[in-house]
C-alpha cells in the first residue's frame, strides 16, 4: 500500500480522497432520501386513512333520545370487515324489531368520510363499558382497533333549553337549539 501512495503525486492523492468523500456523501444522501420518503409515505397514509370512532350522544328535541354513533373521521371510506362487541344490545335497542341486532349489520358495510351510523338505545339499560373490536380497510391497508368505551360517559350532560308556548313551536325551538349546540 505504501508503494501505491509513493507512486502517486500529491494531486492524485487529493483527487482520490475527493472521490472517496464524494462517494460517502452520495451514499449518505441516498440513505437520507429513502428515510424521508418513508416518513412522507407514513404521513400521507395517516392523513388520508379512514378513522372510525364510537361514542354515545344524547339529542333532545323535546324528549331526549340516546344514540350510539359510529363515525368515520378520516379522509377515505372505511370498509368494515369486522365489527364485534362484548355486550348484548338486544334489550337496549329502542325498536319494535327486538330480534334484530342492528349493530351487527355494520359488518361488511362502508362508512364514507364524515359519515356516521347511529342507533337509538335505552340510556337507562346501559350498565357497563363495552369493548369493541373493529377491522376495516381502505384500499389495500387494513386497520385493527380495539377500544373499551363507556357510552354514557359525558353523553347526557345537562343542557338547559328555553321553553316555547305550544308543543309544535317548542319542538321546533328545541330542535333548532340542539342543532346549534351540536355545531359549536
Secondary structure, 3 states (H helix, E strand, C coil): CHHHHHHCCHHHHHHHHHHHHHHHHHHHHHHHHHHHHHHHHHHHHHHHCCCEEEEEEEEECCCEEEEEEEEECCCCCEEEEEEEECCCCCCCECCCCCCCCHHHHHCCCEECCCCEEEEEECHHHCCCCEEEEEEEEECCEEEEEEEEECCCCCCCCCCCCCCCCCHHHHHHHHHHHHHHHHCC
